[in-house]
Amino acid sequence: MWRGVRQGDPLSPYLFITVMKGLNISMKSACEKGLFKGIKIPHDDIIISNLFYVDDALFIGEWSKENIKNLARILRCFQVSSRLKVNFHKSRVFGVGVDMQEISQFAFHLGCELAKLPFIYFGVRIGANMNQNKHWKPMIDQFQTKLSAWKAKTLSLREANAN
């Protein structure tokens, strides 16, 4: 009886990377065929449609109903072909310069949560004006806390008494 690869199996990360490479190729193909319109980087020929980090996927594209529908179709095909279920309840939809009502409708269509900028991703504030010190303060405070803890662990009592 075949049960598939279980979490913790040494092959899991390699198989996951292989499957995600397939999703990346699907997104690239969809962009080339005009089914999904990613974001063009100014002054360059690069178009970004997706970013992957560990088990997170970020899809970036022009704001249109057709783009959202096609993304949903691509993800359904991915689910059928890979047997990896996309958890839409944990997913979020963001819109830049778009009415919140419209974002809400698209999020509902996908079965995702509505979200707005700025937000925190891996401890980094996304969508905020990073030229303002107040947006850096939480990161700096967290870094200082971790640095203080590290210094306390590594500080030798002999060295402290010698000074």
Disulfide bonds with the S-S distance in Angstrom:
none
